[in-house]
Amino acid sequence: MLAQKLEKIIAEKHLRDRRKSLTLINEIRTLAFTAMDNPPRDDAFLEIDGKADYVSSDPFVSLQERESRIEPRVLAIAETEETNYESLVNQYVIDKSVLLANVKYRLRSQTQVTLREVIDEFGLKYGLAELMAYGSLAAASTKHLINDNQQDSYMIGENRRAEFPEIIFCR
């Protein structure tokens, strides 16, 4: 019973702490079953040396299950802002050969070039879709590198930015 009550209390704790506690509870059960077969013969079942430290805001300790109280509250409705969904509906066909030509143009004078340098020179005409197309070009080739540890920020529209991994195109 003690192990079951401890499990109920621990169920509220974080999962990582709960795994450690479940291991201890299983050890307590094992010791309890061995104690049932061979009960202690002394008058004192448990002795504690010194003073037990217990820090709590409650004046007493209880192993009873707590009542959960869910109080309904009125939810506020967020104010809607004008959102332009036109960019989601208007689909552009991105010609990857044009993007690859942009990269190759930059690679004529350098052995490697970053996506940031390519976009600084040629810009993003189609926003996020074009940025993703550059990413798919890099992912499809073994010559190009995608550095997930470094993020670059790109303007993809008015007051809109996108974080994208650093891409290095190589010859």
N, C-alpha and C positions, 0 to 999 in steps of 0.2 A: 504494500500500500504506500509505503514511504517513497519508493521508486516511482510509482505512478503519479503521486502528487508532485514530486520533483519534476517529472516530465512535463506536467501541465504548466508549471511555473516557467520552465525553461523554454517552452514552445513560443513564448513571447520574445525571446532573445534573438540576437542575430544568428544567422545560419552557421557561421564559422565557430562561434562560441558554443552553439548547440551541439555540434559534432563532438567536441571535446567533452561536453557534459554528458552526452549519451554514452560515451565510452565509460565515464565514471559511474553512471547509473547502472550499466550492465555489470560492472565490478561490484557495486553495492548489492545488486540482486544475487550475484554468485555468493558473496559473503553471507547474505541473509539466509540463503538456502542451506549453506553449511552450518550456520548457527542454529537453524531449526532442528537439524539432526543431532547437534551436539550443543545444547544450550549452556551458557556460562553458569558456573556453580557459585560465583561470588555474589554478595549482596549488591555490589555496585556493578552495573552492566557496562557503564561508560565512564571513564575518568579523563578529565581535561586538566592538564598542568597549566597554571596561570589563569589569566582572564581572557575569555573569548572576545575578539573584536567584532562588533557588529555595528555598522553604520546605517541608519535608516531614519527617515523622517517620521515613520509610524512609531507610536509608543509601544506597540506589541507586534509580535510576529504571528502571522496566520498562514497556514498552508491551504486555506479554503480557496476555491476558485472565485476569481473576481467577476463581478457583474459588469458587462460591457454596456455602457450607456451611449447610445447614438442619438444625438439631438438634431432634429431637422432644422435647417436654416435656409433662408431665402437666398438664392443665388442671383448675383447681379449679372445682367446681360451686357456684354461688351459692346461698345459703340462700333458700328461698322464704318470702315473707311472706304473710300473709293479705290477699288482694285481694278487694274486693267488686266483682264484675262485674255486679251487679244493675242498676246505673245504665245499663250498656250495653244490657242486654236490655230493660228496661222503657222503652218508647218513649212519650213524651208528645206529644200534639197541641198545638202552640203556636198559639194564636189571635193572628195578627198584628194583627187589629183591636183587640184589648185592649191590645197593646203600643203601637199607634199612638194609642189613646185616652190612654194614660199620657203619651206625648210631647206630645200636643195639650193635655192638662190643664196641663202645666208651661209650655207656650208661651202660655197665656192671659195670664200676667202678665209674660212676658219675650219679647224678640224672638228670642233664641236660648238654647238650653239644651244642656248636654253630656250624654252618656250616663251619665257618673258621677253627675250630679245626679238623673237619672231613676231610676237604680238605687238611689241612696241613699234616695229617697223610697218607691219601690215594691218594692224588693228583687228578687232572682232566685229565683223559686220552682222553676224547672226547670233551673237551673244553666247549663252550657255551651250547651245547645240554645237556651235563651232568649236568651243573649248573642249567639249566631250569628243568631237571628231579628232582633234589633235591628240587627245589622250588615247584614242583607239589606234591611231597610227603608231604611237610609241609602244603600245602594248603588243601590237602585231609583229613588231620587228625586234630581232635580237641585237640590232645595232644601237638602239635607243634605250635610255635608262629612265626609270620612274623612281624618284626619291621620295618615299612616303614620309620621311623624317623632316623634310623641309616643305613648308606650304607657301605658295605665292598667292597674292590677292589680285583679282582681275575685276575690272569694271565691266559688267554685262548689260548695262542699261542705265537709265537715269536713276541715280541714288541706289543702285543695286550692285553688290559685290559678291564674288564667289571665291572661296578658298579652294585651291587646287594643288595637288602635289607638284613638286618641281620636276620638270621633264627636261632631259638633256638629249638632244639629237646629235648623233655622231655620224661621220662619213661611212 
